[in-house]
Amino acid sequence: MKKYKNVSNVKKTITEYTKNNSKEYILVILICVIGLFIGVMFINNCNEDKQNTIITYITEFIEKMKSIENIDKADLIGTSIKRNILLAISIWFAGTTIIGMPVVLGIILYRGFSLGYTISAITLTLGTGKSIIFCILTLFLQNIFFIPALLTMGVSSIKLYRSIINDRRKENIKIEIIRHTVISLIMLGILVVSSIIENEISVSLLKMGIKYINL
């Protein structure tokens, strides 16, 4: 009973936080979607030579994955976790400074761009049907955790920025920085989970499913 109560409390806290910061979430989601759209448009407007280069790269990656028997997942996980730690630190640090807010929003825009670019490049290479399967195997699971964590860190940064602008009392700023730090650490934990899923589950699913993708 206590376990279910704790889960209920967590859900309630998440719901209230999202509701209380709905405007900030709308902003960061919009920025991420704009980045995604730019990524898709970038691929669609590439010249033929650039598109052929992208197709060749993805085709070679798929063929390489088919031929690899054993993948060093520990090394992949370590690299991914380090990358996400650097991402979280960058957003946390930029979020604690007034001039760092464009950096936070720029990171969210870039991650949206990267996702749109990747999906569009896969679609260009494999076609709509196969690309859906490929994206589900490689991108879907980890991004269920990664994207909400990224957006929440962005929202936390915006809240801290507004607090600094609207109330310059040192005590208030200190409290908001602590709150921002706690949220960033929690989101970092979720990013680590995303890294593990990406390199443990998604890679295994890709290895199983990629042999059915005929180029």
Rosetta constraint file for C-alpha pairs under 8 A:
AtomPair CA 1 CA 5 HARMONIC 6.23 0.50
AtomPair CA 2 CA 6 HARMONIC 6.19 0.50
AtomPair CA 3 CA 7 HARMONIC 6.34 0.50
AtomPair CA 4 CA 8 HARMONIC 6.09 0.50
AtomPair CA 5 CA 9 HARMONIC 6.15 0.50
AtomPair CA 6 CA 10 HARMONIC 6.25 0.50
AtomPair CA 7 CA 11 HARMONIC 6.26 0.50
AtomPair CA 8 CA 12 HARMONIC 6.10 0.50
AtomPair CA 9 CA 13 HARMONIC 6.09 0.50
AtomPair CA 10 CA 14 HARMONIC 6.19 0.50
AtomPair CA 11 CA 15 HARMONIC 6.05 0.50
AtomPair CA 12 CA 16 HARMONIC 6.07 0.50
AtomPair CA 13 CA 17 HARMONIC 6.04 0.50
AtomPair CA 14 CA 18 HARMONIC 6.09 0.50
AtomPair CA 15 CA 19 HARMONIC 6.07 0.50
AtomPair CA 16 CA 20 HARMONIC 5.94 0.50
AtomPair CA 17 CA 21 HARMONIC 6.14 0.50
AtomPair CA 18 CA 22 HARMONIC 5.70 0.50
AtomPair CA 18 CA 25 HARMONIC 7.37 0.50
AtomPair CA 21 CA 25 HARMONIC 6.28 0.50
AtomPair CA 21 CA 155 HARMONIC 7.47 0.50
AtomPair CA 22 CA 26 HARMONIC 6.10 0.50
AtomPair CA 23 CA 27 HARMONIC 6.30 0.50
AtomPair CA 24 CA 28 HARMONIC 6.36 0.50
AtomPair CA 24 CA 155 HARMONIC 5.50 0.50
AtomPair CA 24 CA 158 HARMONIC 7.06 0.50
AtomPair CA 24 CA 159 HARMONIC 7.92 0.50
AtomPair CA 25 CA 29 HARMONIC 5.94 0.50
AtomPair CA 25 CA 151 HARMONIC 7.09 0.50
AtomPair CA 25 CA 152 HARMONIC 7.57 0.50
AtomPair CA 25 CA 155 HARMONIC 6.12 0.50
AtomPair CA 26 CA 30 HARMONIC 5.97 0.50
AtomPair CA 27 CA 31 HARMONIC 6.29 0.50
AtomPair CA 28 CA 32 HARMONIC 6.14 0.50
AtomPair CA 28 CA 105 HARMONIC 7.33 0.50
AtomPair CA 28 CA 108 HARMONIC 7.26 0.50
AtomPair CA 28 CA 151 HARMONIC 6.11 0.50
AtomPair CA 28 CA 154 HARMONIC 6.67 0.50
AtomPair CA 28 CA 155 HARMONIC 6.99 0.50
AtomPair CA 29 CA 33 HARMONIC 6.08 0.50
AtomPair CA 29 CA 151 HARMONIC 7.02 0.50
AtomPair CA 30 CA 34 HARMONIC 6.09 0.50
AtomPair CA 31 CA 35 HARMONIC 6.23 0.50
AtomPair CA 31 CA 105 HARMONIC 7.29 0.50
AtomPair CA 31 CA 108 HARMONIC 6.83 0.50
AtomPair CA 31 CA 109 HARMONIC 5.56 0.50
AtomPair CA 31 CA 112 HARMONIC 7.81 0.50
AtomPair CA 32 CA 36 HARMONIC 6.20 0.50
AtomPair CA 32 CA 108 HARMONIC 5.66 0.50
AtomPair CA 32 CA 109 HARMONIC 5.04 0.50
AtomPair CA 32 CA 110 HARMONIC 7.82 0.50
AtomPair CA 32 CA 111 HARMONIC 7.11 0.50
AtomPair CA 32 CA 112 HARMONIC 4.58 0.50
AtomPair CA 32 CA 113 HARMONIC 7.55 0.50
AtomPair CA 33 CA 37 HARMONIC 6.09 0.50
AtomPair CA 33 CA 109 HARMONIC 7.89 0.50
AtomPair CA 33 CA 112 HARMONIC 6.22 0.50
AtomPair CA 34 CA 38 HARMONIC 6.16 0.50
AtomPair CA 34 CA 109 HARMONIC 7.02 0.50
AtomPair CA 34 CA 112 HARMONIC 7.25 0.50
AtomPair CA 34 CA 113 HARMONIC 7.75 0.50
AtomPair CA 35 CA 39 HARMONIC 6.21 0.50
AtomPair CA 35 CA 108 HARMONIC 7.80 0.50
AtomPair CA 35 CA 109 HARMONIC 4.63 0.50
AtomPair CA 35 CA 110 HARMONIC 6.12 0.50
AtomPair CA 35 CA 111 HARMONIC 7.19 0.50
AtomPair CA 35 CA 112 HARMONIC 4.40 0.50
AtomPair CA 35 CA 113 HARMONIC 4.11 0.50
AtomPair CA 35 CA 114 HARMONIC 7.79 0.50
AtomPair CA 35 CA 116 HARMONIC 7.30 0.50
AtomPair CA 36 CA 40 HARMONIC 6.36 0.50
AtomPair CA 36 CA 109 HARMONIC 7.75 0.50
AtomPair CA 36 CA 111 HARMONIC 7.89 0.50
AtomPair CA 36 CA 112 HARMONIC 4.32 0.50
AtomPair CA 36 CA 113 HARMONIC 4.38 0.50
AtomPair CA 36 CA 114 HARMONIC 7.04 0.50
AtomPair CA 36 CA 115 HARMONIC 6.07 0.50
AtomPair CA 36 CA 116 HARMONIC 4.12 0.50
AtomPair CA 36 CA 117 HARMONIC 7.15 0.50
AtomPair CA 37 CA 41 HARMONIC 6.14 0.50
AtomPair CA 37 CA 112 HARMONIC 7.95 0.50
AtomPair CA 37 CA 113 HARMONIC 7.02 0.50
AtomPair CA 37 CA 116 HARMONIC 6.26 0.50
AtomPair CA 38 CA 42 HARMONIC 5.91 0.50
AtomPair CA 38 CA 113 HARMONIC 5.99 0.50
AtomPair CA 38 CA 116 HARMONIC 7.26 0.50
AtomPair CA 38 CA 117 HARMONIC 7.96 0.50
AtomPair CA 39 CA 43 HARMONIC 6.59 0.50
AtomPair CA 39 CA 112 HARMONIC 7.50 0.50
AtomPair CA 39 CA 113 HARMONIC 4.36 0.50
AtomPair CA 39 CA 114 HARMONIC 6.34 0.50
AtomPair CA 39 CA 115 HARMONIC 7.23 0.50
AtomPair CA 39 CA 116 HARMONIC 4.49 0.50
AtomPair CA 39 CA 117 HARMONIC 4.16 0.50
AtomPair CA 39 CA 118 HARMONIC 7.85 0.50
AtomPair CA 39 CA 120 HARMONIC 7.56 0.50
AtomPair CA 40 CA 44 HARMONIC 6.31 0.50
AtomPair CA 40 CA 113 HARMONIC 7.70 0.50
AtomPair CA 40 CA 116 HARMONIC 4.98 0.50
AtomPair CA 40 CA 117 HARMONIC 5.27 0.50
AtomPair CA 40 CA 119 HARMONIC 7.58 0.50
AtomPair CA 40 CA 120 HARMONIC 5.32 0.50
AtomPair CA 41 CA 45 HARMONIC 5.99 0.50
AtomPair CA 42 CA 46 HARMONIC 6.24 0.50
AtomPair CA 42 CA 117 HARMONIC 7.14 0.50
AtomPair CA 43 CA 51 HARMONIC 7.31 0.50
AtomPair CA 43 CA 117 HARMONIC 6.41 0.50
AtomPair CA 43 CA 120 HARMONIC 6.39 0.50
AtomPair CA 43 CA 121 HARMONIC 6.52 0.50
AtomPair CA 44 CA 120 HARMONIC 7.72 0.50
AtomPair CA 46 CA 50 HARMONIC 5.93 0.50
AtomPair CA 46 CA 51 HARMONIC 6.16 0.50
AtomPair CA 47 CA 51 HARMONIC 6.31 0.50
AtomPair CA 48 CA 52 HARMONIC 6.07 0.50
AtomPair CA 49 CA 53 HARMONIC 6.27 0.50
AtomPair CA 50 CA 54 HARMONIC 6.35 0.50
AtomPair CA 51 CA 55 HARMONIC 6.15 0.50
AtomPair CA 51 CA 124 HARMONIC 7.97 0.50
AtomPair CA 52 CA 56 HARMONIC 6.05 0.50
AtomPair CA 53 CA 57 HARMONIC 6.20 0.50
AtomPair CA 54 CA 58 HARMONIC 6.31 0.50
AtomPair CA 54 CA 121 HARMONIC 6.73 0.50
AtomPair CA 54 CA 125 HARMONIC 7.83 0.50
AtomPair CA 55 CA 59 HARMONIC 6.00 0.50
AtomPair CA 55 CA 121 HARMONIC 7.38 0.50
AtomPair CA 55 CA 124 HARMONIC 7.13 0.50
AtomPair CA 55 CA 125 HARMONIC 5.09 0.50
AtomPair CA 56 CA 60 HARMONIC 6.05 0.50
AtomPair CA 57 CA 61 HARMONIC 6.18 0.50
AtomPair CA 58 CA 62 HARMONIC 6.21 0.50
AtomPair CA 58 CA 122 HARMONIC 7.22 0.50
AtomPair CA 58 CA 125 HARMONIC 7.09 0.50
AtomPair CA 59 CA 63 HARMONIC 6.25 0.50
AtomPair CA 59 CA 125 HARMONIC 7.42 0.50
AtomPair CA 59 CA 215 HARMONIC 7.45 0.50
AtomPair CA 60 CA 64 HARMONIC 5.99 0.50
AtomPair CA 61 CA 65 HARMONIC 6.15 0.50
AtomPair CA 62 CA 66 HARMONIC 6.28 0.50
AtomPair CA 62 CA 210 HARMONIC 7.20 0.50
AtomPair CA 63 CA 67 HARMONIC 6.44 0.50
AtomPair CA 64 CA 68 HARMONIC 6.26 0.50
AtomPair CA 65 CA 207 HARMONIC 6.92 0.50
AtomPair CA 65 CA 210 HARMONIC 7.73 0.50
AtomPair CA 66 CA 207 HARMONIC 7.02 0.50
AtomPair CA 66 CA 210 HARMONIC 6.75 0.50
AtomPair CA 66 CA 211 HARMONIC 6.24 0.50
AtomPair CA 72 CA 76 HARMONIC 6.58 0.50
AtomPair CA 73 CA 77 HARMONIC 5.96 0.50
AtomPair CA 73 CA 199 HARMONIC 6.08 0.50
AtomPair CA 73 CA 200 HARMONIC 6.63 0.50
AtomPair CA 74 CA 78 HARMONIC 6.10 0.50
AtomPair CA 75 CA 79 HARMONIC 6.20 0.50
AtomPair CA 76 CA 80 HARMONIC 6.11 0.50
AtomPair CA 76 CA 199 HARMONIC 6.37 0.50
AtomPair CA 77 CA 81 HARMONIC 6.00 0.50
AtomPair CA 77 CA 195 HARMONIC 6.05 0.50
AtomPair CA 77 CA 196 HARMONIC 5.98 0.50
AtomPair CA 77 CA 199 HARMONIC 5.77 0.50
AtomPair CA 77 CA 200 HARMONIC 7.84 0.50
AtomPair CA 78 CA 82 HARMONIC 6.19 0.50
AtomPair CA 79 CA 83 HARMONIC 6.22 0.50
AtomPair CA 80 CA 84 HARMONIC 6.23 0.50
AtomPair CA 80 CA 195 HARMONIC 5.59 0.50
AtomPair CA 81 CA 85 HARMONIC 6.04 0.50
AtomPair CA 81 CA 191 HARMONIC 7.64 0.50
AtomPair CA 81 CA 192 HARMONIC 5.67 0.50
AtomPair CA 81 CA 195 HARMONIC 5.81 0.50
AtomPair CA 82 CA 86 HARMONIC 6.22 0.50
AtomPair CA 83 CA 87 HARMONIC 6.25 0.50
AtomPair CA 84 CA 88 HARMONIC 6.11 0.50
AtomPair CA 84 CA 188 HARMONIC 7.40 0.50
AtomPair CA 84 CA 191 HARMONIC 6.27 0.50
AtomPair CA 84 CA 192 HARMONIC 7.08 0.50
AtomPair CA 84 CA 195 HARMONIC 7.80 0.50
AtomPair CA 85 CA 89 HARMONIC 6.12 0.50
AtomPair CA 85 CA 188 HARMONIC 6.70 0.50
AtomPair CA 85 CA 191 HARMONIC 7.99 0.50
AtomPair CA 86 CA 90 HARMONIC 6.05 0.50
AtomPair CA 87 CA 91 HARMONIC 6.29 0.50
AtomPair CA 88 CA 92 HARMONIC 5.99 0.50
AtomPair CA 88 CA 153 HARMONIC 7.91 0.50
AtomPair CA 88 CA 184 HARMONIC 6.80 0.50
AtomPair CA 88 CA 187 HARMONIC 7.93 0.50
AtomPair CA 88 CA 188 HARMONIC 6.11 0.50
AtomPair CA 89 CA 93 HARMONIC 5.92 0.50
AtomPair CA 90 CA 94 HARMONIC 5.98 0.50
AtomPair CA 91 CA 95 HARMONIC 5.78 0.50
AtomPair CA 91 CA 103 HARMONIC 7.70 0.50
AtomPair CA 91 CA 104 HARMONIC 5.55 0.50
AtomPair CA 91 CA 107 HARMONIC 7.88 0.50
AtomPair CA 91 CA 153 HARMONIC 7.02 0.50
AtomPair CA 91 CA 154 HARMONIC 7.36 0.50
AtomPair CA 91 CA 157 HARMONIC 7.60 0.50
AtomPair CA 92 CA 96 HARMONIC 6.44 0.50
AtomPair CA 92 CA 153 HARMONIC 7.52 0.50
AtomPair CA 92 CA 157 HARMONIC 7.22 0.50
AtomPair CA 92 CA 180 HARMONIC 7.49 0.50
AtomPair CA 92 CA 181 HARMONIC 6.95 0.50
AtomPair CA 92 CA 184 HARMONIC 6.46 0.50
AtomPair CA 93 CA 97 HARMONIC 7.08 0.50
AtomPair CA 93 CA 100 HARMONIC 7.76 0.50
AtomPair CA 94 CA 98 HARMONIC 7.95 0.50
AtomPair CA 94 CA 99 HARMONIC 7.62 0.50
AtomPair CA 94 CA 100 HARMONIC 4.17 0.50
AtomPair CA 94 CA 101 HARMONIC 6.24 0.50
AtomPair CA 94 CA 103 HARMONIC 6.42 0.50
AtomPair CA 94 CA 104 HARMONIC 6.29 0.50
AtomPair CA 94 CA 157 HARMONIC 7.90 0.50
AtomPair CA 95 CA 100 HARMONIC 5.87 0.50
AtomPair CA 95 CA 101 HARMONIC 5.91 0.50
AtomPair CA 95 CA 104 HARMONIC 6.68 0.50
AtomPair CA 95 CA 154 HARMONIC 7.90 0.50
AtomPair CA 95 CA 156 HARMONIC 7.81 0.50
AtomPair CA 95 CA 157 HARMONIC 4.39 0.50
AtomPair CA 95 CA 158 HARMONIC 7.20 0.50
AtomPair CA 95 CA 160 HARMONIC 6.97 0.50
AtomPair CA 95 CA 161 HARMONIC 6.89 0.50
AtomPair CA 96 CA 100 HARMONIC 7.31 0.50
AtomPair CA 96 CA 157 HARMONIC 7.04 0.50
AtomPair CA 96 CA 160 HARMONIC 6.92 0.50
AtomPair CA 96 CA 161 HARMONIC 7.21 0.50
AtomPair CA 96 CA 177 HARMONIC 6.73 0.50
AtomPair CA 97 CA 101 HARMONIC 7.16 0.50
AtomPair CA 97 CA 161 HARMONIC 7.29 0.50
AtomPair CA 98 CA 161 HARMONIC 6.00 0.50
AtomPair CA 98 CA 164 HARMONIC 7.70 0.50
AtomPair CA 100 CA 104 HARMONIC 6.60 0.50
AtomPair CA 101 CA 105 HARMONIC 6.38 0.50
AtomPair CA 101 CA 157 HARMONIC 7.27 0.50
AtomPair CA 101 CA 158 HARMONIC 7.24 0.50
AtomPair CA 101 CA 161 HARMONIC 7.31 0.50
AtomPair CA 102 CA 106 HARMONIC 5.81 0.50
AtomPair CA 103 CA 107 HARMONIC 6.12 0.50
AtomPair CA 104 CA 108 HARMONIC 6.50 0.50
AtomPair CA 104 CA 154 HARMONIC 6.36 0.50
AtomPair CA 104 CA 157 HARMONIC 7.51 0.50
AtomPair CA 105 CA 109 HARMONIC 6.12 0.50
AtomPair CA 105 CA 154 HARMONIC 7.09 0.50
AtomPair CA 106 CA 110 HARMONIC 6.04 0.50
AtomPair CA 107 CA 111 HARMONIC 6.15 0.50
AtomPair CA 108 CA 112 HARMONIC 6.23 0.50
AtomPair CA 108 CA 150 HARMONIC 7.25 0.50
AtomPair CA 108 CA 151 HARMONIC 7.36 0.50
AtomPair CA 108 CA 154 HARMONIC 7.53 0.50
AtomPair CA 109 CA 113 HARMONIC 6.16 0.50
AtomPair CA 110 CA 114 HARMONIC 6.07 0.50
AtomPair CA 111 CA 115 HARMONIC 6.25 0.50
AtomPair CA 112 CA 116 HARMONIC 6.19 0.50
AtomPair CA 113 CA 117 HARMONIC 5.91 0.50
AtomPair CA 114 CA 118 HARMONIC 6.02 0.50
AtomPair CA 115 CA 119 HARMONIC 6.16 0.50
AtomPair CA 116 CA 120 HARMONIC 5.99 0.50
AtomPair CA 117 CA 121 HARMONIC 5.97 0.50
AtomPair CA 118 CA 122 HARMONIC 6.17 0.50
AtomPair CA 119 CA 123 HARMONIC 6.17 0.50
AtomPair CA 119 CA 131 HARMONIC 7.76 0.50
AtomPair CA 119 CA 135 HARMONIC 6.93 0.50
AtomPair CA 120 CA 124 HARMONIC 6.08 0.50
AtomPair CA 121 CA 125 HARMONIC 6.32 0.50
AtomPair CA 122 CA 126 HARMONIC 5.95 0.50
AtomPair CA 122 CA 127 HARMONIC 7.62 0.50
AtomPair CA 122 CA 131 HARMONIC 5.73 0.50
AtomPair CA 122 CA 134 HARMONIC 7.83 0.50
AtomPair CA 122 CA 135 HARMONIC 7.79 0.50
AtomPair CA 123 CA 127 HARMONIC 4.84 0.50
AtomPair CA 123 CA 128 HARMONIC 5.50 0.50
AtomPair CA 123 CA 130 HARMONIC 7.84 0.50
AtomPair CA 123 CA 131 HARMONIC 5.05 0.50
AtomPair CA 123 CA 132 HARMONIC 7.87 0.50
AtomPair CA 125 CA 131 HARMONIC 7.97 0.50
AtomPair CA 126 CA 130 HARMONIC 5.60 0.50
AtomPair CA 126 CA 131 HARMONIC 5.43 0.50
AtomPair CA 126 CA 215 HARMONIC 7.18 0.50
AtomPair CA 127 CA 131 HARMONIC 5.84 0.50
AtomPair CA 128 CA 132 HARMONIC 6.25 0.50
AtomPair CA 129 CA 133 HARMONIC 6.94 0.50
AtomPair CA 130 CA 134 HARMONIC 6.18 0.50
AtomPair CA 130 CA 213 HARMONIC 6.99 0.50
AtomPair CA 131 CA 135 HARMONIC 5.89 0.50
AtomPair CA 132 CA 136 HARMONIC 6.15 0.50
AtomPair CA 133 CA 137 HARMONIC 6.24 0.50
AtomPair CA 134 CA 138 HARMONIC 6.10 0.50
AtomPair CA 134 CA 206 HARMONIC 7.53 0.50
AtomPair CA 134 CA 210 HARMONIC 7.67 0.50
AtomPair CA 135 CA 139 HARMONIC 5.15 0.50
AtomPair CA 135 CA 140 HARMONIC 6.41 0.50
AtomPair CA 136 CA 140 HARMONIC 4.81 0.50
AtomPair CA 136 CA 141 HARMONIC 7.32 0.50
AtomPair CA 137 CA 141 HARMONIC 7.71 0.50
AtomPair CA 137 CA 202 HARMONIC 5.75 0.50
AtomPair CA 137 CA 203 HARMONIC 7.82 0.50
AtomPair CA 137 CA 205 HARMONIC 5.85 0.50
AtomPair CA 137 CA 206 HARMONIC 5.45 0.50
AtomPair CA 137 CA 209 HARMONIC 7.65 0.50
AtomPair CA 138 CA 198 HARMONIC 7.40 0.50
AtomPair CA 138 CA 202 HARMONIC 5.40 0.50
AtomPair CA 138 CA 203 HARMONIC 6.94 0.50
AtomPair CA 138 CA 205 HARMONIC 7.83 0.50
AtomPair CA 138 CA 206 HARMONIC 6.37 0.50
AtomPair CA 139 CA 143 HARMONIC 6.21 0.50
AtomPair CA 139 CA 198 HARMONIC 7.73 0.50
AtomPair CA 139 CA 202 HARMONIC 7.60 0.50
AtomPair CA 140 CA 144 HARMONIC 6.46 0.50
AtomPair CA 141 CA 145 HARMONIC 7.50 0.50
AtomPair CA 141 CA 197 HARMONIC 7.01 0.50
AtomPair CA 141 CA 198 HARMONIC 7.24 0.50
AtomPair CA 141 CA 202 HARMONIC 7.09 0.50
AtomPair CA 142 CA 146 HARMONIC 6.00 0.50
AtomPair CA 142 CA 194 HARMONIC 4.68 0.50
AtomPair CA 142 CA 195 HARMONIC 7.01 0.50
AtomPair CA 142 CA 197 HARMONIC 5.65 0.50
AtomPair CA 142 CA 198 HARMONIC 5.28 0.50
AtomPair CA 142 CA 202 HARMONIC 7.75 0.50
AtomPair CA 143 CA 147 HARMONIC 5.37 0.50
AtomPair CA 143 CA 148 HARMONIC 7.99 0.50
AtomPair CA 143 CA 194 HARMONIC 7.07 0.50
AtomPair CA 144 CA 148 HARMONIC 6.99 0.50
AtomPair CA 145 CA 149 HARMONIC 6.25 0.50
AtomPair CA 145 CA 190 HARMONIC 6.32 0.50
AtomPair CA 145 CA 191 HARMONIC 6.84 0.50
AtomPair CA 145 CA 193 HARMONIC 7.51 0.50
AtomPair CA 145 CA 194 HARMONIC 5.65 0.50
AtomPair CA 146 CA 150 HARMONIC 6.11 0.50
AtomPair CA 146 CA 190 HARMONIC 7.11 0.50
AtomPair CA 146 CA 191 HARMONIC 5.63 0.50
AtomPair CA 146 CA 194 HARMONIC 5.74 0.50
AtomPair CA 147 CA 151 HARMONIC 6.10 0.50
AtomPair CA 148 CA 152 HARMONIC 5.97 0.50
AtomPair CA 149 CA 153 HARMONIC 6.27 0.50
AtomPair CA 149 CA 187 HARMONIC 5.10 0.50
AtomPair CA 149 CA 188 HARMONIC 7.63 0.50
AtomPair CA 149 CA 190 HARMONIC 6.50 0.50
AtomPair CA 149 CA 191 HARMONIC 6.72 0.50
AtomPair CA 150 CA 154 HARMONIC 6.36 0.50
AtomPair CA 150 CA 187 HARMONIC 7.49 0.50
AtomPair CA 151 CA 155 HARMONIC 6.20 0.50
AtomPair CA 152 CA 156 HARMONIC 6.11 0.50
AtomPair CA 152 CA 187 HARMONIC 7.48 0.50
AtomPair CA 153 CA 157 HARMONIC 6.17 0.50
AtomPair CA 153 CA 183 HARMONIC 7.10 0.50
AtomPair CA 153 CA 184 HARMONIC 5.91 0.50
AtomPair CA 153 CA 187 HARMONIC 6.92 0.50
AtomPair CA 154 CA 158 HARMONIC 6.30 0.50
AtomPair CA 155 CA 159 HARMONIC 6.24 0.50
AtomPair CA 156 CA 160 HARMONIC 6.26 0.50
AtomPair CA 156 CA 180 HARMONIC 5.74 0.50
AtomPair CA 156 CA 183 HARMONIC 7.21 0.50
AtomPair CA 156 CA 184 HARMONIC 7.91 0.50
AtomPair CA 157 CA 161 HARMONIC 6.11 0.50
AtomPair CA 157 CA 180 HARMONIC 6.88 0.50
AtomPair CA 158 CA 162 HARMONIC 6.19 0.50
AtomPair CA 159 CA 163 HARMONIC 6.14 0.50
AtomPair CA 160 CA 164 HARMONIC 6.22 0.50
AtomPair CA 160 CA 173 HARMONIC 7.78 0.50
AtomPair CA 160 CA 176 HARMONIC 5.86 0.50
AtomPair CA 160 CA 177 HARMONIC 6.77 0.50
AtomPair CA 160 CA 180 HARMONIC 6.87 0.50
AtomPair CA 161 CA 165 HARMONIC 6.29 0.50
AtomPair CA 162 CA 166 HARMONIC 5.90 0.50
AtomPair CA 163 CA 167 HARMONIC 5.57 0.50
AtomPair CA 163 CA 168 HARMONIC 7.57 0.50
AtomPair CA 163 CA 172 HARMONIC 7.81 0.50
AtomPair CA 163 CA 173 HARMONIC 6.87 0.50
AtomPair CA 163 CA 176 HARMONIC 7.27 0.50
AtomPair CA 164 CA 168 HARMONIC 5.44 0.50
AtomPair CA 164 CA 173 HARMONIC 6.05 0.50
AtomPair CA 167 CA 172 HARMONIC 7.11 0.50
AtomPair CA 167 CA 173 HARMONIC 7.60 0.50
AtomPair CA 168 CA 172 HARMONIC 7.33 0.50
AtomPair CA 168 CA 173 HARMONIC 6.75 0.50
AtomPair CA 169 CA 173 HARMONIC 6.31 0.50
AtomPair CA 170 CA 174 HARMONIC 6.04 0.50
AtomPair CA 171 CA 175 HARMONIC 6.32 0.50
AtomPair CA 172 CA 176 HARMONIC 6.26 0.50
AtomPair CA 173 CA 177 HARMONIC 6.10 0.50
AtomPair CA 174 CA 178 HARMONIC 6.26 0.50
AtomPair CA 175 CA 179 HARMONIC 6.20 0.50
AtomPair CA 176 CA 180 HARMONIC 6.01 0.50
AtomPair CA 177 CA 181 HARMONIC 6.03 0.50
AtomPair CA 178 CA 182 HARMONIC 6.20 0.50
AtomPair CA 179 CA 183 HARMONIC 6.23 0.50
AtomPair CA 180 CA 184 HARMONIC 6.04 0.50
AtomPair CA 181 CA 185 HARMONIC 6.16 0.50
AtomPair CA 182 CA 186 HARMONIC 6.30 0.50
AtomPair CA 183 CA 187 HARMONIC 6.14 0.50
AtomPair CA 184 CA 188 HARMONIC 5.97 0.50
AtomPair CA 185 CA 189 HARMONIC 6.36 0.50
AtomPair CA 186 CA 190 HARMONIC 6.59 0.50
AtomPair CA 187 CA 191 HARMONIC 6.17 0.50
AtomPair CA 188 CA 192 HARMONIC 6.22 0.50
AtomPair CA 189 CA 193 HARMONIC 6.42 0.50
AtomPair CA 190 CA 194 HARMONIC 6.22 0.50
AtomPair CA 191 CA 195 HARMONIC 6.27 0.50
AtomPair CA 192 CA 196 HARMONIC 6.35 0.50
AtomPair CA 193 CA 197 HARMONIC 6.18 0.50
AtomPair CA 194 CA 198 HARMONIC 5.99 0.50
AtomPair CA 195 CA 199 HARMONIC 6.26 0.50
AtomPair CA 196 CA 200 HARMONIC 5.63 0.50
AtomPair CA 196 CA 201 HARMONIC 7.62 0.50
AtomPair CA 197 CA 201 HARMONIC 5.08 0.50
AtomPair CA 197 CA 202 HARMONIC 6.26 0.50
AtomPair CA 198 CA 202 HARMONIC 4.96 0.50
AtomPair CA 198 CA 203 HARMONIC 6.56 0.50
AtomPair CA 199 CA 203 HARMONIC 5.28 0.50
AtomPair CA 199 CA 204 HARMONIC 7.79 0.50
AtomPair CA 200 CA 204 HARMONIC 6.29 0.50
AtomPair CA 201 CA 205 HARMONIC 6.13 0.50
AtomPair CA 202 CA 206 HARMONIC 5.98 0.50
AtomPair CA 203 CA 207 HARMONIC 6.13 0.50
AtomPair CA 204 CA 208 HARMONIC 6.34 0.50
AtomPair CA 205 CA 209 HARMONIC 6.02 0.50
AtomPair CA 206 CA 210 HARMONIC 5.45 0.50
AtomPair CA 207 CA 211 HARMONIC 7.24 0.50
AtomPair CA 209 CA 213 HARMONIC 7.28 0.50
